[in-house]
Amino acid sequence: MATYESVRYQFTGANIDSASIPSPTIANGSVTNTEFQTVDATSSIQTQLNSKFGATGGTFTGDITLADNVDLNIGNGNDLVLTSNGTIGFVKGNSITIEDASGNDMATYTANGAAELFFGGAKKIETSNTGATVTGALTATSFSGNGANLSALTAANIASPGTLPALVGTALTSLNAANLTGTYAALNGGSITSINASNIASGTIANARLPSSISVTNVSGTLSGNGASVTSINGSNISSGTVADARISTLTASKLTGPLPAIDGSNLTGIETVPNAADSVGAIRAFALFSVSSGTPTDTTISATDTITPATYESGSGSSALQLAIDPPVSASTGVSWLGYSVSGVRYINGKTRTTVSGTWRALTTGRLQSSNPPGPSGSQASSTAFLAQRIS
């Protein structure tokens, strides 16, 4: 097959110009017009040129490989350069910013200036000629360094306990109890002074370390010992336990409250053998029931050992109401108080006033009011039997 080089100078026309040498004549039997107009004998030159990138851009559908030490320059002044030396890849530029798809900064780098890292568009780390600044909490598994430039490191800024190495005492100043919390290793205490008992939360102190004079105000909790040298203990400070008889003297009623155990009373003084008044606790008086109206009351009995309050006692209501009167006269012949009488068949005992004796009383005998078939001189009369009661409170 003839090539373009072998046939391009074969002409049959009289004149060599664009008008007298038509393209069909620049060929021989082995080079066709189609072949002459193509580069690779598969498509036209224009078609192949159209498939290449133009000045307006295009889309790659395959990989692009740059040889080692070949730069990819971006920008009129080569603002961004991508290259590789065969071992290390480089991104070069005097000012480089990396953004996310929304345009938020992720990282910025400036030649001879700061490197900055962002989270969600907010700067968290920035370098400087003296180190780096972190905005927010800095967490690490460990730190190293001599700590010479750490400042404002107070106990409040140490969030959790840990172990501190031995410290040179000369470097500590103004270390007082207010600045210390928690548990500390054993100290010999040789140079520790002015330790107040309120600052010792727990533990044991040797007897030799206790002062010769301990006051109650300096002691709280439970004490043990024989108490031989303990003085001025007030009864209000003894909440429980047993006190020996020899330690009790001048025991008066003002010092006793609550129930007392059984005692023989042989050495007790100031206790009344009889009530000092008619209404005192222990006094015994006679009471009787009476009707508060002229109606026929209900037969009522107050039995021995019943507890009553005479000043407020009332049984029944209306025409059947009964109350208590005090010190009723008693018939020498019948032993019955206040013999009543019948008015048109109605039996009652009235004309008395309820007693105002205070306190609670216990019946010693039985008292009874009867208005139907009562005992007495006449079967039509009502009667009330007097009974004795003793004041118990």
C-alpha positions in Angstrom: 0.0 0.0 0.0 1.3 3.4 -0.9 1.8 6.0 1.9 1.1 9.7 1.9 4.8 10.4 1.7 5.2 8.3 -1.5 2.3 9.8 -3.4 2.1 13.4 -2.3 4.4 14.6 -5.1 2.8 12.8 -7.9 0.7 15.2 -10.0 -1.1 14.9 -13.3 -2.3 18.5 -13.6 -0.5 21.1 -15.8 -0.2 23.7 -13.0 0.6 23.1 -9.3 -1.9 25.3 -7.5 -5.0 24.9 -5.5 -7.2 25.1 -8.5 -5.4 22.7 -10.8 -4.6 20.0 -8.3 -7.9 18.6 -7.0 -7.7 16.2 -4.1 -8.8 13.1 -6.1 -5.7 13.4 -8.2 -3.3 13.2 -5.2 -3.6 9.4 -4.9 -2.9 6.2 -6.7 -4.6 3.0 -6.9 -3.6 2.0 -3.4 -4.5 5.3 -1.4 -8.1 6.2 -1.4 -9.6 9.6 -0.8 -11.1 8.5 2.5 -7.7 7.2 3.7 -6.1 10.5 2.7 -8.6 12.4 4.7 -8.1 10.4 7.9 -5.3 9.9 10.5 -6.0 6.4 11.8 -8.1 5.2 8.8 -11.2 4.8 11.2 -12.8 8.3 11.4 -12.4 11.8 9.9 -9.8 14.2 11.1 -12.4 16.6 12.3 -14.2 13.9 14.3 -11.0 13.0 16.1 -10.1 16.6 16.8 -13.6 17.2 18.2 -13.0 14.4 20.7 -10.0 16.2 22.2 -10.0 18.9 25.0 -10.5 22.4 23.8 -9.8 25.7 25.5 -13.3 25.7 27.1 -12.7 22.4 28.9 -14.1 18.9 28.9 -14.6 15.7 30.8 -12.0 13.0 31.4 -13.3 9.4 31.3 -10.0 7.8 32.3 -6.9 8.2 34.5 -4.4 11.0 34.0 -0.8 10.3 35.0 1.9 12.8 35.4 5.5 11.6 35.5 7.7 12.2 38.5 8.8 15.8 39.0 6.2 17.0 36.6 4.1 19.8 38.0 0.4 20.4 37.7 0.1 24.2 37.8 -3.2 25.8 38.7 -3.8 29.6 38.5 -2.2 32.3 36.4 0.6 32.7 38.8 0.9 29.0 39.6 -1.1 29.6 42.9 -1.5 25.9 43.5 1.1 23.3 42.4 0.6 19.5 42.6 3.7 17.3 42.1 5.5 14.2 43.2 9.2 13.4 43.4 8.5 9.7 43.1 8.4 9.1 46.9 6.5 12.1 48.3 3.5 14.0 47.0 3.5 17.8 47.4 0.8 20.5 47.5 2.5 23.8 47.1 1.0 27.4 47.5 1.6 30.5 49.6 -2.0 30.4 50.9 -4.1 27.2 50.8 -7.7 26.8 52.1 -9.6 23.5 52.2 -13.4 23.8 52.3 -16.3 21.4 52.5 -19.0 21.1 49.9 -21.0 23.9 51.6 -18.0 26.4 51.5 -17.2 26.1 55.2 -13.5 26.2 56.1 -11.9 22.9 57.1 -8.3 23.9 57.2 -6.1 26.9 56.1 -2.4 27.2 55.7 -0.4 30.4 55.2 3.3 30.6 54.3 5.3 31.8 57.3 2.0 32.1 59.1 -0.6 30.2 61.0 -2.0 26.8 60.2 -5.7 26.5 61.3 -8.0 23.6 61.8 -11.8 24.0 61.9 -14.8 21.9 63.1 -18.1 22.7 61.4 -16.7 26.1 60.3 -15.5 27.0 63.8 -11.7 27.3 64.4 -10.4 24.9 67.1 -6.6 24.9 66.6 -4.3 27.6 65.5 -0.5 27.5 65.4 1.8 30.4 66.1 5.5 31.1 66.4 5.4 30.2 70.1 3.2 27.0 69.9 -0.5 26.4 69.3 -3.8 27.6 70.7 -6.7 25.2 71.3 -10.3 26.5 71.6 -12.3 24.1 73.7 -11.4 21.0 75.7 -8.1 19.3 74.9 -8.1 15.5 75.5 -5.1 13.3 75.3 -4.0 9.9 76.6 -0.8 11.5 78.1 1.1 14.7 78.3 4.9 15.3 78.7 7.0 18.2 79.5 8.3 20.0 82.6 5.2 22.2 83.0 7.3 25.3 83.4 4.7 27.5 81.6 1.5 26.1 83.2 -0.3 28.7 85.2 -3.6 29.1 87.1 -3.5 25.3 87.8 -5.7 25.1 90.9 -7.4 22.2 92.6 -10.7 23.3 91.1 -9.2 22.7 87.6 -8.1 19.2 88.4 -11.4 17.3 87.6 -10.5 13.8 88.8 -8.1 12.3 91.3 -4.8 10.9 90.3 -1.2 10.5 91.6 1.2 13.4 92.0 4.9 12.6 92.2 6.8 13.6 95.3 7.0 17.4 95.6 9.9 19.4 96.9 8.5 21.2 99.9 10.3 24.4 99.2 8.2 24.9 96.1 4.9 24.8 98.0 3.7 28.0 99.6 0.4 28.9 101.3 -0.8 25.3 101.4 -3.6 25.3 103.9 -6.5 22.9 104.7 -8.9 25.1 102.6 -6.8 24.2 99.5 -6.8 20.4 100.2 -9.6 17.9 99.9 -9.6 14.1 99.7 -7.2 11.6 101.0 -3.4 12.2 101.4 -0.5 9.9 102.0 1.0 9.5 105.4 2.9 12.6 106.7 5.3 12.6 109.6 3.7 15.9 110.8 6.9 17.1 112.2 6.4 20.7 110.9 2.6 20.7 110.9 0.9 23.0 113.4 -2.5 24.4 114.3 -4.5 21.3 113.2 -8.0 21.7 114.5 -10.1 18.7 115.5 -12.8 19.8 113.1 -10.3 19.2 110.3 -9.7 15.5 111.3 -12.6 13.6 109.7 -11.7 10.1 110.8 -8.8 7.9 112.0 -7.0 7.2 115.2 -4.8 9.6 117.2 -2.3 8.1 119.6 -2.9 8.9 123.3 0.5 10.7 123.4 -0.7 13.1 120.8 -3.8 14.2 122.8 -3.6 17.4 124.8 -3.7 17.3 128.6 -7.0 19.2 128.7 -9.8 18.1 126.4 -13.1 20.0 126.7 -16.5 18.7 125.7 -16.7 21.3 122.9 -13.8 19.7 121.2 -15.3 16.2 121.3 -18.1 14.7 119.3 -19.2 11.1 118.6 -18.7 8.1 121.0 -16.2 8.1 123.9 -14.9 5.2 125.9 -12.9 4.9 129.1 -13.3 4.9 132.8 -14.1 8.6 133.0 -12.0 9.0 136.1 -10.9 12.5 135.2 -14.1 13.6 133.4 -15.9 16.4 135.1 -18.9 18.7 134.6 -21.0 16.3 132.4 -24.5 17.6 132.2 -27.4 15.2 132.3 -28.7 16.6 128.9 -25.5 15.3 127.3 -26.1 11.7 128.4 -28.6 10.3 125.9 -28.5 6.7 127.0 -26.8 4.2 129.3 -26.6 3.5 133.0 -25.3 5.8 135.7 -24.0 4.2 138.9 -25.9 5.1 142.1 -22.8 6.6 143.6 -22.9 9.3 140.8 -26.4 10.4 141.6 -27.0 13.0 144.3 -29.7 15.6 145.2 -32.3 14.0 142.9 -35.4 16.3 142.8 -38.7 16.0 141.0 -37.6 18.8 138.6 -34.9 16.4 137.3 -37.3 13.5 136.6 -39.7 13.1 133.7 -41.5 10.0 132.3 -42.4 6.7 134.1 -40.2 5.6 136.9 -39.3 1.9 137.8 -40.6 0.4 141.0 -39.0 1.9 144.1 -39.6 1.3 147.8 -40.1 5.0 148.6 -38.6 4.7 152.0 -36.3 7.6 151.4 -38.7 9.7 149.3 -39.9 13.0 150.8 -42.3 15.7 149.8 -45.0 13.2 148.6 -48.5 13.9 149.9 -50.0 11.1 151.9 -53.5 12.6 151.4 -54.8 15.0 148.9 -54.3 18.6 149.9 -57.6 19.8 148.4 -61.0 18.3 147.8 -60.4 18.2 144.0 -56.7 17.2 144.0 -55.6 14.0 142.4 -56.4 11.2 144.8 -59.4 12.9 146.3 -62.6 10.9 146.8 -66.0 12.5 146.5 -69.6 11.4 146.1 -71.6 12.0 142.9 -75.2 11.3 141.8 -77.1 11.3 138.5 -80.0 13.7 137.9 -82.4 14.5 135.1 -81.9 17.9 133.4 -85.7 18.1 132.5 -89.0 17.1 133.9 -89.2 14.2 131.4 -88.9 10.6 132.4 -85.2 9.8 131.9 -83.7 6.4 130.9 -82.6 4.2 133.7 -78.8 4.5 133.8 -76.0 2.9 135.7 -72.3 4.0 136.3 -70.4 0.9 137.4 -67.4 0.7 139.7 -64.1 1.2 137.7 -65.9 3.3 135.0 -63.9 6.4 134.1 -65.8 9.7 133.9 -65.3 13.4 133.5 -67.9 15.0 135.8 -67.7 18.5 134.4 -68.7 17.4 130.9 -70.5 14.1 131.6 -73.9 13.8 129.9 -75.9 10.7 129.0 -78.8 10.8 126.6 -80.4 14.0 125.1 -83.5 16.0 125.2 -86.0 15.0 127.9 -83.9 11.9 128.7 -80.6 13.8 129.3 -78.7 13.0 132.5 -75.8 14.9 134.2 -73.8 14.6 137.4 -74.1 16.6 140.6 -71.6 16.5 143.4 -72.0 15.7 147.2 -75.7 14.8 147.1 -77.5 14.3 150.4 -78.2 10.7 151.3 -81.2 9.4 153.2 -80.1 7.8 156.4 -82.9 5.3 156.2 -82.7 4.3 152.5 -79.2 5.3 151.4 -80.9 6.9 148.4 -80.3 10.5 147.2 -82.8 13.0 146.0 -86.0 11.1 146.3 -88.1 12.2 143.4 -91.8 12.4 142.8 -94.4 11.9 140.2 -96.2 14.6 138.3 -99.1 13.2 136.2 -97.2 9.9 136.1 -93.9 11.4 135.0 -90.9 10.4 137.2 -87.8 12.6 137.4 -85.1 14.1 139.7 -84.1 17.6 138.8 -83.5 21.0 140.3 -79.7 20.3 140.5 -76.7 21.9 138.7 -74.0 19.9 136.9 -70.8 19.8 138.9 -67.8 21.9 137.8 -65.2 19.6 139.4 -62.3 19.3 137.0 -60.2 16.3 136.1 -60.8 12.6 135.3 -62.4 10.4 138.0 -62.8 6.6 138.4 -65.9 5.2 140.1 -65.2 3.2 143.3 -68.9 2.1 143.8 -71.9 1.8 141.5 -74.3 4.7 141.0 -77.7 4.2 139.5 -80.8 6.4 138.5 -84.1 4.6 138.2 -87.4 6.1 137.1 -89.5 2.9 136.7 -90.5 1.0 139.8 -87.7 2.5 141.9 -87.1 1.5 145.5 -88.3 4.0 148.1 -91.2 5.0 150.1 -93.5 5.2 147.1 -93.5 3.2 143.9 -94.3 6.3 141.9 -91.0 8.1 142.9 -87.8 8.2 140.9 -84.5 7.8 142.8 -80.7 8.3 142.3 -78.2 6.3 144.2 -75.0 8.2 145.2 -71.6 6.6 144.3 -68.0 7.4 145.2 -65.3 8.3 142.7 -61.6 9.1 143.0 -59.8 11.7 140.9 -57.0 10.0 138.9 -55.8 12.9 136.8 
